[in-house]
Amino acid sequence: MGGLAVYNLWDMKIVHNSVLIGAGNEFQSYAFYHLSGFPDGQDALVRNNIFANAAGGHGLQCGRGGQRGRRGP
């Protein structure tokens, strides 16, 4: 796994990043990985990012379904 990994997204702002996973295990490599297993991040702002995964896996992965941040202006 590589890239940007965060555990707690409360009041977090992740904007204007470019993350490329060039190689690795497609099932364990993510450009952005939200590690938390509980519902957090309702007030997070994640926008204007490029999350790319050339290893064949997902660019963005959340540890729990239904997680989403707020939509920015």
C-alpha positions in Angstrom: 0.0 0.0 0.0 1.2 3.5 -0.7 -0.2 6.9 -1.4 -2.2 9.0 1.0 -3.7 7.2 3.9 -5.7 8.9 6.7 -7.5 7.4 9.7 -9.6 10.2 11.1 -11.2 12.6 8.6 -12.9 15.0 11.0 -12.5 18.6 9.9 -9.9 17.5 7.3 -9.3 19.3 4.1 -7.5 17.3 1.3 -7.3 19.5 -1.8 -5.1 19.9 -4.8 -3.0 16.7 -4.6 -1.7 14.4 -7.3 -1.0 10.9 -6.1 0.2 8.1 -8.5 0.8 4.5 -7.6 3.2 3.3 -10.2 3.4 -0.4 -9.3 2.4 -2.8 -6.6 -0.2 -5.3 -5.6 -3.5 -4.3 -7.2 -5.5 -5.6 -4.2 -3.4 -3.6 -1.6 -2.3 -0.5 -3.4 -4.4 2.7 -3.3 -3.7 6.3 -4.1 -6.0 7.5 -1.3 -7.1 5.2 1.5 -9.5 6.1 4.3 -8.5 3.6 7.0 -11.3 4.3 9.5 -13.8 1.6 10.3 -16.3 3.9 11.8 -18.4 6.6 10.2 -16.4 9.8 10.3 -15.6 12.5 7.8 -19.0 14.1 7.4 -17.3 17.5 7.6 -14.3 16.5 5.5 -13.5 18.3 2.2 -11.8 16.1 -0.4 -11.7 17.8 -3.8 -9.6 18.8 -6.8 -7.3 15.8 -6.4 -5.9 13.3 -8.9 -5.8 9.8 -7.4 -4.4 7.3 -10.0 -3.4 3.7 -9.6 -1.3 2.1 -12.4 -1.0 -1.1 -10.3 -4.5 -2.1 -11.5 -6.4 -1.5 -8.3 -8.7 1.3 -7.1 -7.5 4.9 -6.9 -9.6 5.6 -3.8 -10.7 3.2 -1.1 -12.8 3.7 2.0 -12.8 1.2 4.9 -16.5 1.6 5.5 -19.4 2.0 3.1 -21.5 5.1 3.2 -18.7 7.5 4.1 -18.7 10.8 2.3 -17.5 14.3 2.9 -19.3 17.6 2.2 -19.4 19.0 -1.2 -17.1 22.1 -1.5 -18.1 25.5 -3.0 
